[in-house]
Amino acid sequence: MNPSDTIIQLVVARCVGEIERLNVHCGVLCKSSKFFQNAMKPEWTDTQAGPNVIDLSDNPVDAVSDYVKWLYYDTIPNKQYEAVADTREEKAEEAEKVFVALAKSYVFGEKIIDVRYKNAVLQTISTAQKLFDWSMGPESVKIVYEGTPPQSPLRRLIVENVAYIAHEDSKESVSWMQFLNEYPEDAKADMLQTMVKVRPSRPDSSPGVVSYLEEE
């Protein structure tokens, strides 16, 4: 980082009618994002925002702020990746808050075309899943599916996680069955296809035809 480097202001919406300006050195901002590298070109200058100002008000302020922190410190901000809940419901709630924040960060990385950042967020999601011993829920999966292309590596992580470890636990207060009911339809389609791919072929394991007959 060059201390005399130009300072770029990222304008983000804090809440309705309020904005916040995040200051970033130009060289730091452009080190891995193709979007920001292009945004610094003269022909991309936003005449309304002014020189050295980039309007990011359509993006979650926390996601932009976390990205700036990552640029300087090369680490994803710690969002408490171990549940301290007493009940299964509380554990699910705590985990999903983290997954929602990370999903928004990944989608932001997709928007600004920063592969290095997306990889860092994806690794953090994987670590969080192991520490929580929990998987991404319907809200975080919906964010990912609304903000990423079909070939997204994070989509693949989500669907393969379900394909390999989802099981019948409908008696639990928060269950895989509940998640599968509430996941986005396109996510469920991907999950079903992946389940078929990873499931071993067992043609003789299905119930006999007698189990399907109605009583006369």
N, C-alpha and C positions, 0 to 999 in steps of 0.2 A: 504494500500500500504506500503510495506517495502522498505525504502530508500536504503537498501543494496541489494535489489533484482537484479537479472541478467537483463541486458538491452538487449532486442531483437531488431534487426534491420529488418524492413520491407522494402524491395526494391521495389519501384514502378517506372514506366516509366513516366517521366515528359513530354517528347516529343521525337521525333526520335533522337536516339543517346545520350539522356540524362536521367539519373536516379536520383532519390531522395531517401534518406534513412530516414525512420520515426522510431524514437526510442520509445520503449514501455517497461515498466517493465513486466517481464515474468508473474508475478502473476496477473497483470491487464489484460494482453492479453488473459490469459487462464481462466478468471473467468466465461465466459458463452459460449464460442465457442468450440464445440467439435472438429472442424478442428484444431484449434490452440493447444488444449489440446493434440491431437495426434501428431501434428507437433513437439512438444517439447520432444517426446519420442526418445531415442537414435536411435532406428531402423528406424526412419523417417528422420534422419538428412541428409540434402542435402550436400553431400561431395564437390560439385562444388561451392556452395554458401558460404560454411564455417560454423563454429559453431555459433549458436545464430543469424543466418541470414535466413530469409524466403523470397523467391522470389515471389512477387505478381505483377510482371510487366505486367501480362495479364489483370489486373483489372484497372478501371479508378482511377487515382490518387486522385481525389476529393472524391470518394466514400470511399477509404481506409482512407484518412485523416479524413473525417467526422466520420468514425467508431472509430478511435483512440480518437477523441475529446469526443465522446459519452462514451467511456470506462472510461475516467477520470472525466467527468463532468455530466454524466448520463442525457444528454439532446441532442436533435438533433439540430445541428446548424441552427439558424434562417436564412431563405432564402427569407425573405420578403413575408409573406403569405397574404398580402392584396394588391390587385391591386390598383395602383394610375393612371391608364390609363384613357384617355379621351374618347376613342372609344371602341367599342366591339372588334374590331380586335386587338387593343393593349392589352386589357384585356386578350383575349385568348392567346396572345403571352407571356405575363408576367406569366400567370398561368402555361402554359405548360413548361416553363423553370424550374419552381419549381418542377412540377410533373416529369419531365425527371430526374432531380437530385435525387429526392426521389425514383423513380423507380430503378435507378442504385444502390442506397443504399440498397434497399430491395433485389435486385438480389445478391448483395455482401453478405448480411446477409444469403441468401439461400446457397451460395457457402461455406461459413465458418460454416454453421450449427449452427447459433446463433438465437434461437427462441426468446429470450428476446429482441434482437436487432430488429428482424423483426417485433415484436409486437409494439415496440416503433416507428418504421418507419411507419407502417400501421396506427397507431393512429395519427401520424403527417399528413399523407396524408388525412385522414378523416377531421382533423381540417382545413387543407389548403383548402379543397373543400368547407367547410362551410364559411370560411372567404372570399375566392374568389367568392363564389356563382358560382362556375364553376366546371366542371368535367374533368377528365383526358382525354387528346386528343389522336389522333392516334399514335404519336411518343412515348409517355410514355407508352401507352398500349402495343405497339409492343415490347418495352424493357422488360416489365413484362412477356409477353407471350413467348418471346425467352429465358428468364432466369429462369422460374419457372415451376414446374410440374403441371399437370392438376388439382390436388386437392389443389392448392395454395389458401390460404385465401384471398390474395390480388386479385387474379383473381375473386374470388367470390364477393368481394366488388365491383369490377369494373362492373361485369355483372349485379349484383342486383341493383346497382345505375342506370344503363341504363334502366333496366326493370321497375323500379318504377317511374323514373322522365323524361325519354326521351319523347319528344312530337314533333308535327309537327310545325316547325319554319323555313321552307325553305326560307321564304322571308328575313330572317336576313342574314347579311354578313358572319357571322360564325354561323353555325347551327348544330343541332343534325343530320340533314340529311347529312350534309357534313361529320361529324364524322363517321356516320354509313357507309358511302361509303368508308372511308379511314381506318377504323379499320382493323386489321388482320382478315383473313377469319375464323381462328379457334375461335377468340374472338367473331365474329359475330354469329357463330354457337351456342356458349355458351349463348350469349345474347338472341337469338331467343328462345332457349329452356327455359330459365329462364322467359322470358316474358310470355310464355304460362303457366308456373307454377303459376305465381303470378296474372295473369289476371283473373278476376271473370268470371264465366260461364254465358254468356248471349246469349242463342241460338236464341232468337227472335229479336236480335238487328241488324242483318245483313241486307243489302239492299235487296229489293225484286228482283225477277228474271227479272222484266221488265227493271231495270236499266242496265242490261247486254246485252239487245237486240240491234242489229244494225238497223239503219234506212233502210227501203227497198226502 
